[in-house]
Amino acid sequence: NMCYVLDLGTTTLALALVSLDNKAIADIKEGVNSQRLYGADVISRIEYCTKNGTEALQKAAINDVNSLISEMCVEKDLPIYVSGNTTMLHIFFGKDPSSIGVAPYTPQFLGSITAKGCDLGLQGVSVAKALPSIHSFVGADIVAGINLVNDELNEKYNLLVDLGTNAEIALFSGDKIYCTSAAAGPCFEGASITCGMSASRG
């Protein structure tokens, strides 16, 4: 009993093949998000979608995922569970993220969303399901992290940091969780900076 699990990052993608029976990762493939050709960060991609629609960005992400799936050489169609920030999930599922970019920053959906793999253009995928998000800029990636550490909560303060292009922070205290987010892309990818370079070879 297997499934795919996808972390759809603004800059990078990570796809895991997971054995549900053994609760173990069988394989992992990583790649670069080709959507970067349309903008380095979430806001620039929202602006692109506002002007041109979501089709090009969705196709770029789907092609990236298909490429990673093909490297795993699985012979049957499997379900895929997708996490990522709210904008990435909108684009992946073909939903217009334009409303996220302007006040009052209202997404089209925050809860879990499901689509047939063939309807999205995914190869080797029976059904695609997104993890739920919390807010326009607090997405399903931090939800996955919160779910992981949920059993370890105590009365003390605990801090969970998802340090990506769209960095998200969750502060725990007892049964309360406070979340916020900030753009960290310029720090790591060199987006919108006038001096320096990305944190890569060179």
Order of alpha helices (4+ residues) and beta strands (2+ residues): beta-beta-beta-alpha-alpha-beta-alpha-beta-alpha-beta-alpha-beta-beta-beta-alpha
